[in-house]
Amino acid sequence: MITPRDDSNVFPVTEAQLTGNYFETLTYGMYLVTCCFCARTLFWIPVAGGEERLRRTSEIRWMLVSVFCFIFVVQTFDDIIGLWHNLVAFVKYKGPGGALKDFQNLHDWINIARSFAQTANMIVGDFVLIYRCFIVHGRRWLVIVPSFILYLTGIAMAVKLMVVEITVTNAAQTLNSSVIEPWWCAFFAITAAQNVLTTSLLVWRIWRVEHQNARYRGTGARSASITPIPQPRLRKVIRVVAESGLAYSTLVFMTFVVSVCNSNALYPMSDATLQATGITFNVIIVRSTPRRDEQFTTFDQTERGTVVTSEASGGGRGFSKLQFVSHPASNQSKTIDNSGVHVTIKSTTDADRLEDGDSHVETYSMQKVGAQ
């Protein structure tokens, strides 16, 4: 059996706490920047003419707003008490052992509160990620079952971790102590696995939707000589979700690694991971507008054959909000001059593209249509 390396002398807990407070403050500043964009998405809605207005009460997604406020309060609180903990240990504490003794007291309310903030924040952030996957997959419960099982297991590890930290008999303990380290390792490992799985399901589903739309656009272009269409916005969504999910999962995995290595680098890594939870949440919300959720739900219903309009009814066949109208043949004889037929189709962006922050007009043309 390999004994974990003890680097308490190489990187003592006092230096780890100071470094952790710096990393947390740095990432907290990044988080505040993303908060501005996320609040704009949650409370404002673009309208025609490039202007914006506040959302009505019925238009606000209160569940996401509640999570946004919870994460903001928790991350701000943890950053403040982290600074306060350093001040207490290095300045106010005058007992034996100095700052090291104060940091090793797991019974201190600050240590317990910071552990609770770490676990609660990550649990809430993971819940939103799973919920987002549930929405994108057309509200199919079966898709999120593996992620949800990992999620419940992570909650169990967090509860056990808090119980051990509160009830430990020997007060001279740190986060790398043998009594608490296994539970931290299990919590971070399960969280990393759950994030990789859920993010992969998200990206796969969005890619599938975009792939289907690309096939349709390609068919239309060949049959009607349509000019090239700009890069689809769903590809931007895929890139943003994949990048943010990968960055967060990497930080969680690195925190797991340093915890297994019994390194005090766990302190700065866990502090940075705490703030990265809010950053990931904000970035995904910014690129996932309410109208985007409706698009995924409609696509899922269309794909499963629940929303199909028969051509025989004369109304046409719908796909991705594009309507094809079938006109009955006329029994009257007409002479049509096809020598100079010119058809122009203009497609303007709808409210969803306004919410994405950019709108434009796409023009397609067909020349010399064949004889009717």
N, C-alpha and C positions, 0 to 999 in steps of 0.2 A: 504493500500500500504506500502510495506516495504521500509524504507529509507536506502540507501546504507551506510555502515559504513565508517566513515572518520578516517583513521589511520595516518593522516599527522603528528601528534605529536609523534606517536609511531615509525613510520618509515618515517622520513622526506624526501623530494625530494632530498636534498643534499646527504644524505647517499645512497639513491636509485640510484642516478647517478654514484656515486663512485663504488657501488656494481655492477651496470650494466656494467661499463667499465671493471671490473675484469672478470665477467662472459663472456663478449664478447671476451676479449683477450684469455681466456682459450679455448673457443670453436673455436676461430679462428685458434689456433695452431692445433687443431684436423682437422680442415678443410684443412689446408695446407698439412697435411700428406695425406689426401685422394686426394688432387690435383695431387700429384706425380703419384699415381696409375691411376688416370683418364687421365692425359696427356699421360701416356704410352699407354693406350688403344686407345686413339684418334689418336696418331701420329706414333705409332710403331705397327708392325704386326709380330708375331712369324712365323718362317719358319722352315723347316725340319732341324734336327740336334741340336735343342735347341737354335738356334740363332735368332736374331731379325733384322729387317730392317725398315727404315722409310717408311711410306706409300707414295705411289705416290699421286699426286694431285687429280687424279680421285678417289682414294680410301679413301680420307678424307671426313668425313661427316661434311660439313661446317656449317650446321645448329646447330649441337650439339657443334661444336667448338666455334661458335659465342655465344651461350648461356653460355658455360663454361667461356669464356673470360668476358662476361658481369657480371656474378655472381661474378667472382674473383675481378673485378674492384670495383663493388658496395660494396662488403663485406670488402675489404681492405680500401676503402674510408670511410666507416662508422666507422670502428675501429679507424682510424686515427683522424677523426673529433670528435669522442667521447672523445678521450684523450685530444684533443685540447680544447674542450668545458670545460672540467674540469679545465684545466690550466687557461683558460680565466676567469672562474667564481671564482676560489679560489685564483688566484694570480694576474691577470691583472685587474679585475674589482674592481674599488674603489668607485663606486656609493653607494647610500643609499640602505639598505636592504641586502647588501653583495651578497654572492653566491646564496642565495635563490631567491633574486629578479631577478638575471640574468637567472636562470633556469626557472622562471615563465614567461619569455618573449617569447611567441609563435611566435611573429613576427621576432624573430632573425633568420637569414638565416640558422644557424646551426640546429635549431629545425625543420625548414621546410625541409632542406635537409635530415635530418635523418629520418623523417617521409616518405619522398618520397623514400628513399633507402629501408626502411622496406617494404612498400607496393609493390614497383616495383620488388624487389627481389622475394617476395613470389608469385607474379603474374606470373613472368617468370618461376619460378620453377614449379608452378602448370600447366602451359602450357605444359612443357616437360613431366610431369607425364601423362597428358591426351593424349598427342601425343604417348607416349609409350603404353598406353592402346589401342589406335587406331591401332597401328601396331600389337600388340600381338593378337588382335581380328580379324586379317585378313583385316584390313582397312574397317571395317564396321562402317559407320557413326551412325547408329541407336543406337549402344551400348554406345557411348559416349555422347549422347544427354543430359541425366540428369546431367552428370558431367559438360558439357559445359554450361548448363543453370546456374548452381551454379557458374561456373567460371565467366560468364558475370555479374552476380549479385555481386560477390566480386569486380570486377573492378568498378562497379558503386558505391559501398560503399567506395572504395579507392579514387575515384575522389571526392565524396562528402566530405570525410574526409579532403582532401587537400584544398578544397575550403573553408571549415569552418575554418581550421587552418590559412589560409592566410588572410581571411576577418574578423576574429573575432575582435570586437570593443574593448573589454577589454583586454589589453595586459597581465594582471596579471592572467594567466591561465596555467594549467598543463595538462598533458594527461588525468588526472582523473576529469577534470572540466566537469560540466554538459553539456556544450555546445558541447563538442567533444567526451565524453565518449560513448554515444550511437552508434556512427559511428565506433569507435574502436571495441566495443563489437560485432556489426553486422559483421564487416569484419573478425574478428577472428573466429566467430561462423560459418560463411559460408565457410571459408577456411578449418576449421576442418572437417565439414560435407563432403565437396567435396573431401578431401584427403582420408577419410575413405571409401567413396563410390568407388573412382577410384582405390585405392589400393586393395579393395576387388574384384573388377572386374579383376584386373591384376592377383591376386593370384588364383582366381577361374579358369581363362582361362589356366594358366600354369599348374595348378593341373590337369585339364581335359586332356590336351595334354599328360602329364606324365602318367595319369591313362590309357589312350588308349594305349600308348606304353608298359606299364607294362602288360596289358592284352595280347598284342601281344607276348611279350617276354615269358609270362607264357605258352601260347599255344605252342610256338616253343620248349620250354624246355620239355614239356610233350611228344610231338610227336617225338623228336629227341634225348632225353636224354642229353640235353645240360647242361653243368656245370653252377653253379650259376653266374649271371652277377653282377659286382660291382654296388654299389649304383649309380643310375642315376644322371647326373649332373643337370637336371631340378629341382630336389629336393633341391639342393643347391641354385638355383636361387629363388625358392619359399621362402626358409628361409631368404635369404638376402633381397628380396623385402618386405616381410612381416615385418621383424624386423625393417628395415629402415623406412618403411611407418608408422608402429605403433609408433616408437619413435618420428618421426616428428609430427604426428597427436596428440600424447599425449602432446608434448610441446605447440602446437597451442591451444589445449583445455585448458591447464593450464593457458596460457596467457589470454584466454577468461575468465576463472574463476576469476583470480585476477583483471581483468578489471571490471567485474560485481561487485565484492566486493569493488570496489573503493579503491584499495590498491596501494600504490606506488611500490609494488613488480612488477607492470607492467613493470617498466623500466628494471630491470635485466632479467625478463622473455622474454620480447620482443627482447632484445639484443641477448640472447642465441638462440631464435627461428630464428632470422635473419641468424645466422651462420649455424644453423641446416639445413636450406634450401639448402645451398651449399653442405653440407655433404651428404644429401639424394640424391641429383642429382648425385654427383660423384660416390656414392656406386652403384646406379642403372646402371649407364653407364659402370662401371667396369665389372659387371656381365651380361650385355646385349650387346654382340658383334654384329657387322653387320651380320655375318653368322647366329647368333641366330634369328635375325629378318626374314631372309630368311626361316628358318626352320618353324617358326610360320605361315608365309604366305603360304608356300607349304602345311603345314598340313591343313590349312583352306580350301585351294583349293581342296585337296584330300577328306576332310570330306564332302564337298559340292558336290562332284561328278564331278568336272571340270577337274580333272587330273586322268583319269582312263585308264589303258592299258588292253586291252582285252587279255585273255589267248588264244583265238582262233587265234590271229595274230601270235602266236609262239614267241612273244617277252617276254612274262612273265607279271607278275603283280608286281607293285612297291609299297612299303610302307616304309616310313622312310629311304629312300636311300638304301634299301635292295632289291636286284633284285632276282626274282625267274624265272628261265628259263624253259620253257616247251619244251621238246625234243620229236619230233614225233617218233612214234613206227617204228621199223625197220622190213622189211619183210624178212630179211635174218635170217636163223636159226643159232644160236650160242650156244655153250656150255659154261656156266659161272660157275666157281667154287666159291661158296659163303662161303666156309668153313672158310676163313680167311680174310674177307673184312675189311679194315680199312680206314675210311675217316676222314681226318682232315681239318677243316675249320678255317682259320685264318682271323680275322677282325682287321685291323689296324685303328687307329683314323685318321680322315680327318682334313681339315684345320680348321674347327670349333673347334674341340677339341684342336688343337694347340693354337688357340686364347684363349681358356679357361685356358691355362697355364699348362695342363697336358696331357700326351698321353701315351698309352700303347697298348699292343697287347693282344687280347682275343682269346683263342684257345678252340675249341669245338671238340669233337670226337664222332663217332658212331661206334659201334662194331657189327659184325655179322648181316649185313643187310640181310633181307630175300630174297628169290629167286626171280629173275626178271621174 
